[in-house]
Amino acid sequence: MRVSGPQVYGAVKRSIDVLASAWGLVALSPLLGGLMAAVKLDSDGPALFGHERVGRGFRRFKVWKLRTMVRDAERKGGQVTAGGDPRVTRLGRWLRRTKLDELPQLYNVLVGEMSLVGPRPEAPRYVEMFADDYQEVLTVRPGITDEASLEFRHEEEVLARAPDPEREYREVVLPRKIALYRQYVRHCSLSNDVSIVLRTVWKVVAS
């Protein structure tokens, strides 16, 4: 029998998330510890960075990442990061390219704020701009990866080519992401999630 739909699949999905994130945090702890030390050595500031995002039911929470920018980066520029952004550190460029900066989000998954697969969590200001769309999108937990993450694998390079990166994100990139988010919510299934995870791993390995 096909397990699908956010209501039917929800309990199964959460069990998978807990088991996978717990295993991942244990198995990858040496790598995560080494990367945290490298971040500290590479530039001044904490190894981890938490930024506020909006989760299921419009609840706000902190998404954790390895810090890839200089200290107080949000005060020195906008929320959109385009390729060549001077706020990104030397090590940060590699971490962002390989997506290893996302590893701490396994903790967000373990505590129930996120899922392995689901719409990427967005900043409050953008959620407010598209509040009607997010009424549907935020019926599920946001995720570490999804179809939009795969389609916009090189988002920073796309924004770097735009005359106004902030406007490009707001008027072109985010509406397309939201369309993919809504499609995911309407067709949520185990087979789809497995496909997204496998394709994400392949993209990371091939990068």
Backbone hydrogen bonds, N-H to C=O, Kabsch-Sander energy under -0.5 kcal/mol:
donor,donor_aa,acceptor,acceptor_aa,energy
4,S,2,R,-0.7
5,G,188,C,-3.2
9,Y,5,G,-2.9
10,G,6,P,-0.9
13,K,9,Y,-2.9
14,R,10,G,-2.3
15,S,11,A,-1.8
16,I,12,V,-2.1
17,D,13,K,-2.4
18,V,14,R,-2.4
19,L,15,S,-2.2
20,A,16,I,-2.8
21,S,17,D,-2.7
22,A,18,V,-2.2
23,W,19,L,-2.2
24,G,20,A,-2.6
25,L,21,S,-2.5
26,V,22,A,-1.8
27,A,23,W,-3.1
28,L,24,G,-2.6
29,S,26,V,-0.9
32,L,28,L,-3.1
33,G,29,S,-2.8
34,G,30,P,-2.2
35,L,31,L,-2.5
36,M,32,L,-2.3
37,A,33,G,-2.0
38,A,34,G,-2.0
39,V,35,L,-2.4
40,K,36,M,-2.0
41,L,37,A,-2.0
42,D,38,A,-2.1
43,S,39,V,-1.7
49,F,65,K,-3.0
51,H,63,V,-1.9
53,R,61,F,-2.9
54,V,122,E,-2.0
55,G,53,R,-0.5
55,G,59,R,-3.9
57,G,138,L,-2.7
58,F,55,G,-1.7
59,R,56,R,-1.1
61,F,53,R,-2.4
63,V,51,H,-2.6
63,V,61,F,-0.6
64,W,62,K,-0.5
65,K,49,F,-2.1
66,L,101,D,-2.0
67,R,47,A,-2.8
70,V,87,R,-2.3
71,R,44,D,-0.5
73,A,70,V,-1.1
75,R,72,D,-1.0
76,K,72,D,-0.5
76,K,73,A,-1.3
82,A,80,V,-0.6
83,G,156,E,-3.1
85,D,82,A,-1.6
88,V,85,D,-1.6
89,T,68,T,-2.6
93,R,89,T,-1.7
94,W,90,R,-0.8
95,L,91,L,-2.4
96,R,92,G,-2.6
97,R,93,R,-1.8
98,T,94,W,-2.3
99,K,95,L,-1.0
100,L,95,L,-0.9
101,D,95,L,-1.2
102,E,99,K,-1.6
103,L,100,L,-1.5
105,Q,102,E,-2.2
106,L,103,L,-2.2
107,Y,104,P,-1.7
108,N,104,P,-0.7
109,V,105,Q,-2.0
110,L,106,L,-2.4
111,V,107,Y,-2.2
112,G,109,V,-1.3
113,E,108,N,-2.1
114,M,108,N,-1.6
115,S,142,P,-2.5
118,G,145,T,-2.2
122,E,54,V,-0.6
126,Y,123,A,-0.9
127,V,123,A,-1.9
128,E,124,P,-2.4
129,M,125,R,-1.2
130,F,126,Y,-1.4
131,A,128,E,-1.0
134,Y,130,F,-2.2
135,Q,131,A,-1.0
135,Q,132,D,-0.5
136,E,132,D,-0.5
136,E,133,D,-1.2
137,V,133,D,-1.9
138,L,134,Y,-2.4
139,T,136,E,-1.6
140,V,137,V,-1.1
143,G,119,P,-1.6
144,I,115,S,-1.4
145,T,116,L,-1.5
150,L,146,D,-1.6
151,E,147,E,-2.6
152,F,148,A,-2.7
153,R,150,L,-1.1
155,E,152,F,-1.6
158,V,154,H,-1.8
159,L,155,E,-2.6
160,A,156,E,-1.9
161,R,157,E,-1.1
161,R,158,V,-0.5
162,A,159,L,-1.1
168,E,164,D,-2.6
169,Y,165,P,-2.4
170,R,166,E,-2.3
171,E,167,R,-2.8
172,V,168,E,-2.0
173,V,168,E,-2.2
174,L,169,Y,-3.2
176,R,172,V,-1.4
177,K,173,V,-2.3
178,I,174,L,-2.9
179,A,175,P,-1.9
180,L,176,R,-1.8
181,Y,177,K,-2.6
182,R,178,I,-2.6
183,Q,179,A,-1.8
184,Y,180,L,-2.2
185,V,181,Y,-2.4
186,R,182,R,-1.9
187,H,183,Q,-1.2
187,H,184,Y,-0.6
188,C,185,V,-0.7
190,L,3,V,-1.4
193,D,189,S,-2.2
194,V,190,L,-2.6
195,S,191,S,-2.0
196,I,192,N,-2.2
197,V,193,D,-2.5
198,L,194,V,-2.5
199,R,195,S,-2.3
200,T,196,I,-2.2
201,V,197,V,-2.5
202,W,198,L,-2.2
203,K,199,R,-2.2
204,V,200,T,-2.3
205,V,201,V,-2.7
206,A,202,W,-2.5
207,S,203,K,-0.7
207,S,204,V,-0.6
